[in-house]
Each structure stands twice: as structure tokens, then as C-alpha cells.
């Protein structure tokens, strides 16, 4: 049986991916990493920037995304190691 920490991490990631917009974000970031919220917003034109920011925050908190700050912008990437471990279908 997996340890409790690993199970909790898996639950967080599965919850994050359980929302269709978040799954789309993960798939977009798989194709092209290091994207800011505004670029992702253009690609997901039906999502308000404030809603997108909320989704990105939840995904980062789950451990599925990494991010870096540059000035006032935050650039997001898919954490490939976490995706391979908990959601390998994202990497295929």
C-alpha cells in the first residue's frame, strides 16, 4: 500500500484534473511549457482570466504545475515528473 503522503498527493492531482478546463490547461502545457496566464487565456478563449488564474493556482497547489515569476507575470509549466507518476495519460 502507498504511504499516506503519496496518496494525498494523488488525490490532489486527480481532483485538479477532474475539472475539464484544468485538463485542457494541462494538455496545453504538455505541448508548450512556460506559458503565462494571458497566453493560456487566448488559447482557452472561453475562460475569463480571473477564472483561469484560479484554475492555475489550484493546479500548482496540487503539485501538477511548476511556475516561475518574472516581474508581474507568472509562467506555468507541467511538472512532468508528477504527471508521469500520477497521470501518465497526459504525457502520451
GIBELDA-V549820 format. One record per residue. N is the residue number from 1. PSI is psi as a letter, one per 30 degrees, with the letter a starting at -180 (999 if undefined). BURIAL is 1 if it has 24 or more other C-alpha atoms within 12 Angstrom, else 0. Layout:
n={N	N}
psi={PSI	PSI}
burial={BURIAL	BURIAL}
This chain:
n={1	2	3	4	5	6	7	8	9	10	11	12	13	14	15	16	17	18	19	20	21	22	23	24	25	26	27	28	29	30	31	32	33	34	35	36	37	38	39	40	41	42	43	44	45	46	47	48	49	50	51	52	53	54	55	56	57	58	59	60	61	62	63	64	65	66	67	68	69	70	71	72	73	74	75	76	77	78	79	80	81	82	83	84	85	86	87	88	89	90	91	92}
psi={k	l	l	e	e	e	e	e	e	e	e	e	e	e	e	e	f	f	k	e	e	e	e	e	e	e	e	e	f	e	e	j	l	h	k	l	e	e	e	e	e	e	f	i	f	g	k	k	e	e	e	e	e	e	e	e	e	e	e	e	f	f	g	f	k	l	l	k	k	j	b	g	k	k	k	k	l	k	j	e	e	e	e	e	e	f	i	f	f	f	f	999}
burial={0	0	0	0	0	0	0	0	1	1	0	1	1	1	0	1	1	0	0	0	1	1	1	1	1	1	1	1	1	1	0	0	1	1	1	1	1	1	1	1	1	0	0	1	0	0	1	0	0	0	0	1	1	0	1	1	1	1	1	1	0	1	1	1	1	1	1	0	0	0	0	0	0	0	1	1	1	1	1	1	0	1	1	0	0	1	1	0	0	1	0	0}
